[in-house]
Amino acid sequence: MESTGIPGLLIDSAPDAIIVSRSDGVITMANRRAHDMFGYAPDRMVGLPVDDLVPEDARGLHPDHRGAYLSGAHQPLRRLPLRGLRRDGSVFPVEISLSAVSAPDGETYVTAVLRDDTAQREAARTRSLLASIVQSSHDAIVTTDLDGRVLSWNPGAEALFGHPASDIIGRHIDEIVPPDRRADEEQVRLLVRLGGRVDRYRSVRLTAKGDSIAVSALVSPLLDERGSIIGTTTICRDISDRERAEARVQAILDAAPDAVLGVSESGDVVLVNAEAERLFGHPRYDLLHMPVRLLLPDGLPPVSAVLRTGGDTTPLDSERTDDGADQRWATRRAARRGGVEIPVDIACSSLHTDSGVVIVAVVRDITERLATEEERRRLREETDRQRLEARMQQAQRLESLGQLAGGIAHDFNNLLAVILNYASFIVEDAAGTPPAVDAQQIARAARRGSDLTHQLLAFARREVIRPRPLNLNTVVTEVHQMLDRSLGEHIALTVRTTAGLPSVMADPGQLEQVLVNLAVNARDAMPTGGRLTIDTAQVDVDAEHAAGRAGLPLGRYVRLRVSDTGTGMPKEVIDKAFEPFFTTKPSGQGTGLGLATVYGIITQAGGTVQIYSEPGIGTTFTLLLPATDVEAHQNAPEDSAAGLTGHGATVLVVEDEDALREVTCRILRRGGYTVLAAGGGDEALRLATQNSVDVLLTDVIMPNMLGKDLADAVRSRWPGTKVLFMSGYAQPVLTTHGTLAADVHLLEKPFTSAELMRALHDELN
């Protein structure tokens, strides 16, 4: 048989394989689908035994079955399972339908229609698998028809909603939908039936007990075999626990004092808290899905490119480091509702979620903080300004007081010199008599007046200083001997010196005055007795050490520390301790210049003074003096002024104060000098022209001509003439920044006859 004509074309286009064979099993016709199914080239199957299409293990039974089928009066066989054998040897399942036809020539032909069962079996397996999944799913899976009647109800739906499938199938789905949600759910089903897409959404369902539960719902179309929509499939998942957890998280976020924004990768806001609503002035529903650039015009600060997973967060890249602020925060602008901009600090972190990376931004309103900082800065500037003004006023007062002290010192020291020396004449001439005793009291009072004048000049930095390299240990040792005799037996004095101290550049007399002033203050603070300790040491001042002493340069220093176990001082007293004329002693027992003098001397030498004191425990004064590499020289002990005579040397005395000029000339004549006296510079130059002068002894500050100008004039005409200045206030004339030049010799007023004789002797020799 051949497939020719229209019938042949129809057979070739059939979707199933059609094979016709004779009663002996030889194939007489096979269509195109048969060749494709068994893997043969077109027209190559005709003439083959039909047994070649059957696996070998079944060929033995096949002829018998075919013979039995042809010999009997069987009805056509429908869809019998069979295994086929492809030309490449692979075996596959098929369904076969058979029918026998007798031809006019008496031959019986068998027509076999074969259908590959693989796709159907796979489809059946898939359907079975899907059914198993639906049945075992923990989610509620429900199908409904186009009218909303329930078609299927899986065990997950029974467990979630509490309705058995037998009770709910055939009833309307609205049985489990709250009345206020039914219109919305119907709109969702309608949208699905019209071919629209519905993403997973949150909703509410009712259980058999009437309880409401929160669910996450996904609705999709239900299709028949032809692809037509016949209903909907709804998958619901209980999210009540999740909603409660999210509600707790939201409550925590709403309680946060800062605004919190969650920003998706697309730049839209997906999370807000209550503070964000207040900060930006928008309700929550407006903030959600709003582009973050509308809220933060400057954009979000950068977040590290390395994003962590599993809920970890990545801190904000460092932006602010200059002022030491927290580097996790960056300052930006925020736009409130209505276009008002406010300054904010923002800290960002990245959070990896199921829906992608979310940037969590914590936004803090810093308007009040900036205002507070500005006010604090203003107050600090105001305080600094007031402090500077107070210092300037204090400096002006000290300057005025210094000028007053300097003006008084010149005349006052002249008077004290006259008093002191005339008293000394009485003591010498009337030794052993009552007048001599009285004169000693006069001389003692004059020396006290001289000390007071020196203190005034010292604290006002108007005293002439003669700095030289000193070993502080030597000064302390010398003062120790004097203090042992003057402090009293109720004070235990301990002196500890450190060997190998570097030298300091200072006036030895001033350092002695510092030690004496501190020791006397300590003695007065221990009226019932106590312990006074003086110690020395070397200190290296580094940056940390200098931070507590404003303006103190780094380097080596020598420390002098004076500690007592006295009554101590409260803070308000410490703050005023160095002010001139401030004293806590009863009236008449203190001048208030002791610590002011100490402060003036030490600071003029480039050092610092600090006080540490606790009431009832004691006080410690710590003095630091800059060290120098210049070696200190020991002074040879001075000979007594007794026996020092002038041997007729001529001294030109120039002093505008008559009384002081007369007493000075009297001392010199008694000491063996030839004396010329002048009341001013012009008269002194005339006498120098007429006489040979060995020493010019001149006051520094005089009317018409200063002593320095007179000395320059005399030396220019008579270069060999010695010059000795005498003054009670020589600093503005003879010194450079208060320091006396090494080639200038000065005798300070008031002086005694012995001091005058020693100074002239040293000048001539």
Backbone hydrogen bonds, N-H to C=O, Kabsch-Sander energy under -0.5 kcal/mol:
donor,donor_aa,acceptor,acceptor_aa,energy
4,T,2,E,-1.2
8,G,4,T,-1.5
9,L,5,G,-2.0
10,L,6,I,-2.5
11,I,7,P,-2.3
12,D,8,G,-2.4
13,S,9,L,-1.7
14,A,11,I,-1.1
17,A,114,L,-2.3
19,I,112,A,-2.5
20,V,29,M,-2.9
21,S,110,V,-2.2
22,R,26,V,-2.4
23,S,108,T,-0.6
25,G,22,R,-1.8
27,I,48,L,-2.7
28,T,20,V,-3.2
29,M,20,V,-1.7
31,N,18,I,-1.9
35,H,31,N,-1.8
36,D,32,R,-2.3
37,M,33,R,-2.5
38,F,34,A,-2.3
39,G,35,H,-1.1
40,Y,35,H,-2.1
44,R,41,A,-1.9
47,G,27,I,-3.1
48,L,45,M,-2.2
50,V,25,G,-3.7
52,D,49,P,-1.8
53,L,50,V,-1.6
54,V,51,D,-1.8
58,A,55,P,-2.0
59,R,55,P,-0.7
59,R,56,E,-0.9
60,G,56,E,-0.6
61,L,58,A,-0.7
62,H,58,A,-1.1
65,H,61,L,-2.1
66,R,62,H,-2.6
67,G,63,P,-3.1
68,A,64,D,-2.6
69,Y,65,H,-2.1
70,L,66,R,-2.4
71,S,67,G,-2.2
72,G,68,A,-1.0
74,H,69,Y,-0.6
74,H,72,G,-1.0
77,L,98,L,-1.8
80,L,96,I,-3.3
82,L,94,V,-2.8
84,G,92,F,-3.1
85,L,53,L,-1.7
86,R,84,G,-0.5
86,R,90,S,-3.0
87,R,38,F,-2.7
89,G,86,R,-1.9
92,F,84,G,-1.8
94,V,82,L,-3.3
95,E,115,R,-2.6
96,I,80,L,-2.8
97,S,113,V,-2.2
98,L,77,L,-1.3
99,S,111,T,-1.4
101,V,109,Y,-3.1
103,A,107,E,-3.6
106,G,103,A,-2.0
109,Y,101,V,-3.5
109,Y,107,E,-0.5
110,V,21,S,-3.1
111,T,99,S,-3.0
111,T,109,Y,-0.5
112,A,19,I,-3.3
112,A,110,V,-0.6
113,V,97,S,-2.8
113,V,111,T,-0.5
114,L,17,A,-3.0
114,L,112,A,-0.6
115,R,95,E,-2.6
117,D,93,P,-1.7
121,R,117,D,-2.7
122,E,118,T,-2.8
123,A,119,A,-2.9
124,A,120,Q,-2.8
125,R,121,R,-3.1
126,T,122,E,-3.0
127,R,123,A,-2.9
128,S,124,A,-2.5
129,L,125,R,-2.8
130,L,126,T,-3.3
131,A,127,R,-2.3
132,S,128,S,-2.2
133,I,129,L,-2.7
134,V,130,L,-3.0
135,Q,131,A,-2.4
136,S,132,S,-2.3
137,S,133,I,-1.5
140,A,236,C,-2.4
141,I,139,D,-0.6
142,V,140,A,-0.5
142,V,234,T,-2.6
143,T,152,S,-1.3
144,T,232,T,-2.6
145,D,149,R,-2.4
146,L,230,I,-0.8
148,G,145,D,-1.9
150,V,171,R,-2.7
151,L,143,T,-3.6
152,S,143,T,-1.3
154,N,141,I,-1.7
157,A,154,N,-0.8
158,E,154,N,-1.8
159,A,155,P,-2.8
160,L,156,G,-2.2
161,F,157,A,-2.8
162,G,158,E,-1.8
167,D,164,P,-1.0
168,I,164,P,-1.5
169,I,165,A,-2.4
170,G,150,V,-2.1
171,R,168,I,-2.4
173,I,148,G,-2.6
175,E,172,H,-1.9
176,I,173,I,-2.0
177,V,174,D,-1.1
181,R,178,P,-2.1
182,R,178,P,-0.8
182,R,179,P,-0.8
185,E,181,R,-2.4
186,E,182,R,-2.3
187,Q,183,A,-1.8
188,V,184,D,-1.9
189,R,185,E,-2.4
190,L,186,E,-2.4
191,L,187,Q,-2.2
192,V,188,V,-2.0
193,R,189,R,-2.5
194,L,190,L,-1.8
195,G,192,V,-1.8
196,G,191,L,-2.7
201,Y,217,A,-2.4
203,S,215,V,-2.6
205,R,213,I,-2.3
206,L,176,I,-2.6
207,T,211,D,-2.2
208,A,161,F,-2.6
210,G,207,T,-1.7
213,I,205,R,-2.5
215,V,203,S,-2.4
216,S,237,R,-2.3
217,A,201,Y,-3.3
217,A,215,V,-0.6
218,L,235,I,-1.8
220,S,233,T,-2.6
222,L,231,G,-2.6
223,L,221,P,-0.5
224,D,228,S,-2.1
227,G,224,D,-1.7
230,I,222,L,-3.3
230,I,228,S,-0.5
231,G,222,L,-1.0
232,T,144,T,-2.0
233,T,220,S,-3.3
234,T,142,V,-3.3
235,I,218,L,-2.5
236,C,140,A,-2.7
236,C,234,T,-0.5
237,R,216,S,-1.6
239,I,214,A,-2.6
240,S,214,A,-0.6
243,E,239,I,-3.5
244,R,240,S,-2.6
245,A,241,D,-2.6
246,E,242,R,-3.3
247,A,243,E,-2.7
248,R,244,R,-2.3
249,V,245,A,-2.6
250,Q,246,E,-3.0
251,A,247,A,-2.5
252,I,248,R,-2.3
253,L,249,V,-2.8
254,D,250,Q,-3.0
255,A,251,A,-1.4
256,A,252,I,-0.6
256,A,253,L,-1.1
259,A,363,V,-2.1
261,L,361,A,-2.7
262,G,271,L,-2.6
263,V,261,L,-0.5
263,V,359,I,-2.8
264,S,268,D,-2.9
267,G,264,S,-1.8
269,V,290,M,-2.2
270,V,262,G,-3.7
271,L,262,G,-1.3
273,N,260,V,-0.7
277,E,273,N,-1.5
278,R,274,A,-1.9
279,L,275,E,-3.0
280,F,276,A,-2.5
281,G,277,E,-1.5
286,D,283,P,-0.8
287,L,283,P,-1.9
288,L,284,R,-2.3
289,H,269,V,-4.1
290,M,287,L,-2.2
292,V,267,G,-2.9
294,L,291,P,-1.7
295,L,292,V,-1.2
296,L,292,V,-2.8
298,D,333,R,-0.6
299,G,296,L,-2.2
304,S,315,P,-0.8
307,L,305,A,-1.1
312,D,309,T,-1.1
317,D,302,P,-1.5
319,E,327,Q,-0.7
321,T,319,E,-0.7
324,G,321,T,-0.7
329,W,326,D,-1.4
330,A,346,I,-2.1
332,R,344,V,-2.9
334,A,342,I,-2.5
335,A,295,L,-3.0
336,R,334,A,-0.7
336,R,340,V,-3.7
337,R,280,F,-2.0
339,G,336,R,-1.9
342,I,334,A,-2.3
344,V,332,R,-2.5
345,D,364,R,-2.4
346,I,330,A,-2.8
347,A,362,V,-2.0
349,S,360,V,-1.6
351,L,358,V,-2.4
353,T,351,L,-0.7
353,T,356,G,-2.1
356,G,353,T,-1.5
358,V,351,L,-3.2
359,I,263,V,-3.0
360,V,349,S,-2.8
360,V,358,V,-0.6
361,A,261,L,-3.2
361,A,359,I,-0.7
362,V,347,A,-3.0
362,V,360,V,-0.5
363,V,259,A,-3.2
363,V,361,A,-0.6
364,R,345,D,-2.9
364,R,362,V,-0.5
366,I,343,P,-1.9
370,L,366,I,-2.9
371,A,367,T,-2.2
372,T,368,E,-2.9
373,E,369,R,-3.0
374,E,370,L,-2.7
375,E,371,A,-2.6
376,R,372,T,-3.0
377,R,373,E,-2.9
378,R,374,E,-2.7
379,L,375,E,-2.9
380,R,376,R,-2.6
381,E,377,R,-2.9
382,E,378,R,-2.7
383,T,379,L,-3.1
384,D,380,R,-3.1
385,R,381,E,-2.8
386,Q,382,E,-2.8
387,R,383,T,-3.0
388,L,384,D,-2.9
389,E,385,R,-2.9
390,A,386,Q,-2.7
391,R,387,R,-2.6
392,M,388,L,-3.0
393,Q,389,E,-3.0
394,Q,390,A,-2.8
395,A,391,R,-3.4
396,Q,392,M,-2.9
397,R,393,Q,-2.7
398,L,394,Q,-3.0
399,E,395,A,-2.9
400,S,396,Q,-3.0
401,L,397,R,-3.1
402,G,398,L,-3.1
403,Q,399,E,-2.7
404,L,400,S,-2.6
405,A,401,L,-3.2
406,G,402,G,-3.1
407,G,403,Q,-2.6
408,I,404,L,-2.6
409,A,405,A,-3.1
410,H,406,G,-1.4
411,D,407,G,-0.9
412,F,408,I,-3.3
413,N,409,A,-2.8
414,N,410,H,-1.5
415,L,411,D,-2.2
416,L,412,F,-2.5
417,A,413,N,-2.3
418,V,414,N,-2.0
419,I,415,L,-2.7
420,L,416,L,-3.1
421,N,417,A,-2.2
422,Y,418,V,-2.5
423,A,419,I,-2.2
424,S,420,L,-1.6
425,F,421,N,-2.3
426,I,422,Y,-1.9
427,V,423,A,-2.3
428,E,424,S,-2.6
429,D,425,F,-3.3
430,A,426,I,-2.7
431,A,428,E,-0.7
433,T,430,A,-1.8
436,A,430,A,-0.5
436,A,433,T,-0.7
437,V,433,T,-1.4
438,D,434,P,-2.3
439,A,435,P,-2.4
440,Q,436,A,-1.9
441,Q,437,V,-1.5
442,I,438,D,-1.9
443,A,439,A,-2.8
444,R,440,Q,-2.4
445,A,441,Q,-2.3
446,A,442,I,-2.1
447,R,443,A,-2.2
448,R,444,R,-2.0
449,G,445,A,-2.1
450,S,446,A,-2.2
451,D,447,R,-2.5
452,L,448,R,-2.2
453,T,449,G,-2.0
454,H,450,S,-2.3
455,Q,451,D,-2.2
456,L,452,L,-2.3
457,L,453,T,-2.2
458,A,454,H,-2.3
459,F,455,Q,-2.5
460,A,456,L,-1.4
461,R,458,A,-1.4
462,R,457,L,-3.9
463,E,457,L,-1.2
465,I,738,G,-2.2
468,R,506,A,-2.0
470,L,504,V,-2.9
472,L,470,L,-0.7
474,T,471,N,-1.1
475,V,471,N,-1.5
476,V,472,L,-2.5
477,T,473,N,-2.4
478,E,474,T,-2.3
479,V,475,V,-2.4
480,H,476,V,-2.2
481,Q,477,T,-1.5
482,M,478,E,-1.1
483,L,479,V,-2.9
484,D,480,H,-2.3
485,R,481,Q,-0.8
485,R,482,M,-0.5
486,S,482,M,-1.2
487,L,483,L,-2.6
491,I,488,G,-1.3
492,A,490,H,-0.5
492,A,530,G,-2.7
493,L,491,I,-0.7
494,T,492,A,-0.5
494,T,532,L,-2.9
496,R,534,I,-2.8
499,A,497,T,-0.5
501,L,498,T,-0.6
503,S,628,T,-0.9
504,V,470,L,-2.2
505,M,626,P,-0.6
506,A,468,R,-1.8
506,A,504,V,-0.8
511,L,507,D,-2.2
512,E,508,P,-2.3
513,Q,509,G,-2.0
514,V,510,Q,-2.3
515,L,511,L,-2.4
516,V,512,E,-2.5
517,N,513,Q,-2.6
518,L,514,V,-2.4
519,A,515,L,-2.5
520,V,516,V,-2.7
521,N,517,N,-2.2
522,A,518,L,-2.3
523,R,519,A,-2.5
524,D,520,V,-2.3
525,A,521,N,-1.4
526,M,523,R,-1.3
529,G,526,M,-1.7
530,G,490,H,-1.6
532,L,492,A,-2.9
533,T,563,S,-3.0
534,I,494,T,-3.0
535,D,561,R,-2.2
536,T,496,R,-1.8
537,A,559,R,-1.5
539,V,557,Y,-3.1
541,V,539,V,-0.7
541,V,555,G,-3.0
542,D,540,D,-0.7
546,A,542,D,-2.8
547,A,543,A,-1.1
548,G,544,E,-0.5
548,G,545,H,-0.9
549,R,546,A,-1.7
552,L,549,R,-2.0
555,G,541,V,-1.8
557,Y,539,V,-2.8
558,V,625,L,-2.9
559,R,537,A,-3.7
559,R,557,Y,-0.5
560,L,623,L,-2.8
561,R,535,D,-2.6
562,V,621,F,-2.4
563,S,533,T,-2.9
564,D,619,T,-2.5
565,T,531,R,-0.8
567,T,525,A,-1.4
573,V,570,P,-0.8
574,I,570,P,-2.2
575,D,571,K,-2.5
576,K,572,E,-0.5
576,K,573,V,-0.8
577,A,573,V,-0.7
577,A,574,I,-1.0
579,E,576,K,-1.8
581,F,592,G,-1.9
582,F,579,E,-1.6
582,F,592,G,-0.8
583,T,581,F,-0.6
589,Q,586,P,-2.3
597,T,593,L,-2.4
598,V,594,G,-1.9
599,Y,595,L,-2.8
600,G,596,A,-2.3
601,I,597,T,-2.5
602,I,598,V,-2.5
603,T,599,Y,-2.4
604,Q,600,G,-1.8
605,A,601,I,-1.2
606,G,603,T,-1.4
607,G,602,I,-2.5
608,T,624,L,-1.4
610,Q,622,T,-2.1
612,Y,620,T,-2.3
614,E,618,G,-2.1
616,G,567,T,-3.3
617,I,614,E,-2.3
618,G,614,E,-2.0
619,T,564,D,-0.9
620,T,612,Y,-2.8
621,F,562,V,-2.9
622,T,610,Q,-2.6
622,T,620,T,-0.5
623,L,560,L,-3.0
623,L,621,F,-0.5
624,L,608,T,-2.2
625,L,558,V,-2.3
627,A,556,R,-2.0
628,T,503,S,-2.8
633,H,469,P,-0.6
644,L,641,A,-1.9
645,T,643,G,-0.7
646,G,671,G,-2.7
648,G,672,G,-3.1
649,A,646,G,-1.8
651,V,674,T,-3.1
652,L,695,V,-2.8
653,V,651,V,-0.8
653,V,676,L,-3.6
654,V,652,L,-0.6
654,V,697,L,-2.7
655,E,653,V,-0.5
655,E,678,A,-2.1
658,D,656,D,-0.7
661,R,657,E,-2.5
662,E,658,D,-2.5
663,V,659,A,-2.2
664,T,660,L,-2.2
665,C,661,R,-2.4
666,R,662,E,-2.2
667,I,663,V,-2.0
668,L,664,T,-2.3
669,R,665,C,-2.7
670,R,666,R,-2.1
671,G,667,I,-1.1
672,G,669,R,-1.5
673,Y,668,L,-2.4
674,T,649,A,-2.6
675,V,673,Y,-0.6
676,L,651,V,-2.9
678,A,653,V,-2.6
684,A,680,G,-1.7
685,L,681,G,-2.3
686,R,682,D,-1.9
687,L,683,E,-2.2
688,A,684,A,-2.3
689,T,685,L,-1.6
690,Q,686,R,-1.5
691,N,687,L,-1.6
693,V,691,N,-0.6
694,D,650,T,-1.6
695,V,650,T,-1.9
696,L,722,K,-3.1
697,L,652,L,-2.6
697,L,695,V,-0.7
698,T,696,L,-0.7
698,T,724,L,-1.6
699,D,654,V,-2.5
700,V,726,M,-1.1
702,M,700,V,-0.7
705,M,703,P,-2.7
707,G,700,V,-3.0
710,L,706,L,-2.1
711,A,707,G,-2.5
712,D,708,K,-2.3
713,A,709,D,-2.1
714,V,710,L,-2.5
715,R,711,A,-2.6
716,S,712,D,-2.0
717,R,713,A,-1.3
718,W,714,V,-3.4
721,T,718,W,-2.1
722,K,694,D,-2.2
724,L,696,L,-3.1
725,F,745,H,-2.5
726,M,698,T,-2.2
727,S,747,L,-1.7
733,V,730,A,-1.4
734,L,730,A,-2.7
735,T,730,A,-0.5
735,T,731,Q,-1.4
736,T,739,T,-2.4
737,H,735,T,-0.5
739,T,736,T,-1.6
740,L,465,I,-2.2
741,A,734,L,-0.7
744,V,741,A,-1.5
745,H,743,D,-0.5
746,L,744,V,-0.5
747,L,725,F,-3.1
748,E,746,L,-0.6
749,K,727,S,-2.1
756,L,752,T,-2.1
757,M,753,S,-2.6
758,R,754,A,-2.5
759,A,755,E,-2.2
760,L,756,L,-2.2
761,H,757,M,-2.4
762,D,758,R,-2.5
763,E,759,A,-1.9
764,L,760,L,-2.5
765,N,761,H,-1.8
